[in-house]
Amino acid sequence: MTRTEEQQRKVEEAQRIIGRDFDDPDILLSAITHPSATEGKPVKFSYERLEFLGDSILGAIVANEAFHEYPELDEGGLTRIKVALVSGTSLAEVAEKLGFADVIVFGSSERGTGRRGLHSALENVYEAVVAALFLDSGIAGAQAFVRRTLIPKMSVEMAREPENPKSALQEKLQEEGITPTYKLVETQGPPHDRTFVSQVFAGMKALASGMGRTKKEAESQAAKTALDALGFTKASKADKAKAKREKKQSRTEKKNKG
Amino acid sequence: MTRTEEQQRKVEEAQRIIGRDFDDPDILLSAITHPSATEGKPVKFSYERLEFLGDSILGAIVANEAFHEYPELDEGGLTRIKVALVSGTSLAEVAEKLGFADVIVFGSSERGTGRRGLHSALENVYEAVVAALFLDSGIAGAQAFVRRTLIPKMSVEMAREPENPKSALQEKLQEEGITPTYKLVETQGPPHDRTFVSQVFAGMKALASGMGRTKKEAESQAAKTALDALGFTKASKADKAKAKREKKQSRTEKKNKG
């Protein structure tokens, strides 16, 4: 494959950041190429397939490091460490610090995407680079890169249990002298398969409602939505994953229309 | 570690099923030991930590197989194949067929758990065995086991997009001559951060409500809940994972009390 001058320069800069020359630089070029730059070309020319593979390879590398580093932690603590380390925010931060922002190949439609698009591209490129290293030089190559760039952030603090949303909301509201109350507003479905809807109030004001398989779960969900609406939490990983899927879907729909 | 007669017999049988003698059979013993059999002992004596590691190793092995087997699939199709292959149902089925049900070491409190407890234990043991193989004989050992026992189930059919819940509900209800209708019943939060609640009706009868960040998402969620309530779907993977976490938590709480 012949590379443009921009592509060639970015591949070389990426190799410098990674600290390794690739046997097949085209794999690395795919790993740093945003889908906006490959419209109409086969899927293998952007980072999307590599991101899928890299996500799993990275998960295995991080799980293995945490498993050996913290022999006293149970699977709950280990899972929280892994989730924190491989979160979008964590990976985007690491990728930015390494200087990947300047080597991503964007198409013209994405150049103006701004901060948010860049954040997500940085995360994806980090995962895709892990896959590219795995394909080009085996698990050892991928592992060396992750150990150098991500594992130094790993800490036992990441294993701490998150607060439960009802206590968190109570704490926040009590700073303003308010105690939240809960009301069951609806019960759906047959007895063996109920869904509950609960509402949480600050005084007379309904803050949010939540659904769940138990009353407790519905209240917890309502508290969580209230915390989000009041701006006390960042978007959860699941929400972000969803937003990402929806963005991809709308991109696909656009492509199919165009 | 001295093993009881039951433990020794089960380790030998597990080695026969896996087709490999372990350098360190104690790792395999942990992988087939349900947490109910290790009360009061350190976490490493049951399969829970190994299940954490095995889940990630298995994910990487399956992702790698799918990536190479289906070069024409995009990351969405590859993800659906991976999710289907490593689902609880898929792993429990494979583990049962291999004969793992007879080698799991349960504690006395779990012997009467019945079908559901066994299903979840089979899934966990499969993942833990993958980790045990990885620790005892490297990634090649784990890969050989997964290739022999799980990968033969992999098919391109698994990459198909799931139906959207609104069409699925419409189809189901139209078999009975009913067209579902949707009503927006509530809007929460400030304009830039809205949550919508929609209800779905069959004639005058409210079937379910759903919440979402958009009206479309709220309706889709309502349709999904209605499908569940009407018994048209199996519990989702997320629901199952949640049920599993809650079960673990209640077990931990019991332990802490006792």
Interface residues (C-beta under 8 A of the other chain):
Chain A: P42 V43 K44 E48 R49 E51 F52 L53 D55 S56 I57 G59 A60 V62 A63 N64 F67 P71 E72 L73 D74 E75 G76 L78 T79 K82 I139 E186 Q188 G189 P190 D193 T195 V197 A206 L207 A208 S209 G210 M211 R213 T225 D228 A229 G231 K248
Chain B: P42 V43 K44 E48 R49 E51 F52 L53 D55 S56 I57 G59 A60 V62 A63 N64 F67 P71 E72 L73 D74 E75 G76 L78 T79 K82 I139 E186 Q188 G189 P190 D193 T195 V197 A206 L207 A208 S209 G210 M211 T225 D228 A229 G231 D239 K248
